[in-house]
Amino acid sequence: QEQLVESGGGLVQPGGSLRLSCVVSQNIFSRHALMGWYHQAPGKERELVASFTTGGSRTYADSVKGRFTISRDTTENTLYLIMNSLKFEDTGVYYCYVHYRGSDYWGQGTQVTVSS
């Protein structure tokens, strides 16, 4: 059964940093998969903030460009989101996502709270 298991969320002050991790089942951790991170702020829709395209390029939402970096470790089947210069509006639940061979897979979400 395919799984995505996230970790790394928490409480951080504005301007701080966090690194989110997502361990992905090996059978769907493919360079041909679309994989990325969604952010769901309180009361709002989920928004794709960073991703690897099926071609391996990185894409970012304008709101996080220059502050967030998506990376992956193919030896560990792990997807990362490095978040720097965090702002209040980055608060919310972050979900790891993989689209592979016509199917969508989601992690359980990890809470990030930016507060002073």
Helices and strands as residue ranges (DSSP letters): E 4-7, E 10-12, E 18-24, G 26-28, E 34-40, E 46-52, E 58-60, E 68-73, E 78-83, G 88-90, E 92-100, E 103-106, E 110-114
